[in-house]
Amino acid sequence: MERILIIDDNDIVQMVLQKILVREGYAVDIATNGKEGLELIDRENYDLIITDLMMPYANGFEIISKIRQHPKGERAKIIIISAVTQEHSITEGFQLGADDYLKKPITGKELVIRVKRLLDAKRATTNIHV
C-alpha cells in the first residue's frame, strides 16, 4: 500500500484530503505543521507528500527543500496545495523539487487524478532502476 503524508495546518483540509485518499486505498498520515511533517519523514518512508505553503514552524518551501535533501524524501513525489497563486511562488516550488502544484480550492477528482499520475510515474521509474 502506498503511503502519503499530508502536511497542512487546516483541520478541514486535512480531513477532506485524508478521506478522499483513504477511500482510494492509500495509507495516509497527517502533520499539522512543517516541524511535525519533517519528524514523520525521519521515521517513515512516503511515496507522496502533499504540503501547503503557508504554515507555522516551517513553510512549504522549507519543507520541500529539506525533503529533497533527506535520504527518505529524495524519491518521494511532492504536491503543493495552496491558495498562494503568484507565479513566483509556483515557480519557486518547482525549482525546489515539487512535482505538481494545485491551487485551492481543489476538487477530489482532480486530486485523485494527479496523485495517481505521480505515483504511476514513480512506480515506472522505480521498476526501471530495479
Long-range contacts (C-beta under 8 A, 24 or more apart in sequence): 1-25, 1-26, 1-27, 2-26, 2-27, 2-47, 2-48, 2-119, 3-27, 3-28, 3-29, 3-44, 3-45, 3-46, 3-47, 3-48, 4-28, 4-29, 4-46, 4-47, 4-48, 4-49, 4-50, 4-115, 5-29, 5-30, 5-31, 5-37, 5-40, 5-41, 5-44, 5-46, 5-48, 5-49, 5-50, 6-30, 6-31, 6-50, 6-51, 7-31, 7-33, 7-34, 7-36, 7-37, 7-49, 7-50, 7-51, 7-52, 7-55, 7-60, 7-63, 8-32, 8-50, 8-51, 8-52, 8-55, 8-81, 9-33, 9-52, 9-55, 9-56, 10-52, 13-52, 13-81, 13-104, 16-108, 17-50, 17-81, 17-111, 20-108, 20-111, 20-112, 21-111, 21-112, 21-115, 24-112, 24-115, 24-116, 26-115, 33-57, 33-58, 34-58, 34-59, 34-60, 34-62, 34-63, 37-63, 38-63, 38-66, 38-67, 38-70, 41-66, 41-67, 41-70, 41-72, 41-73, 42-70, 42-72, 44-72, 45-72, 45-76, 46-72, 46-73, 46-76, 47-76, 47-77, 47-119, 47-122, 48-76, 48-77, 48-78, 48-79, 48-115, 48-118, 48-119, 48-122, 49-73, 49-76, 49-77, 49-78, 49-79, 50-78, 50-79, 50-80, 50-81, 51-78, 51-79, 51-80, 51-81, 52-80, 52-81, 52-82, 53-80, 53-82, 53-84, 53-89, 53-93, 54-82, 54-83, 54-84, 60-93, 61-92, 61-93, 61-96, 64-93, 64-96, 64-97, 64-98, 65-96, 65-97, 67-97, 68-96, 68-97, 75-122, 75-126, 77-118, 77-119, 77-121, 77-122, 79-114, 79-115, 79-118, 81-106, 81-111
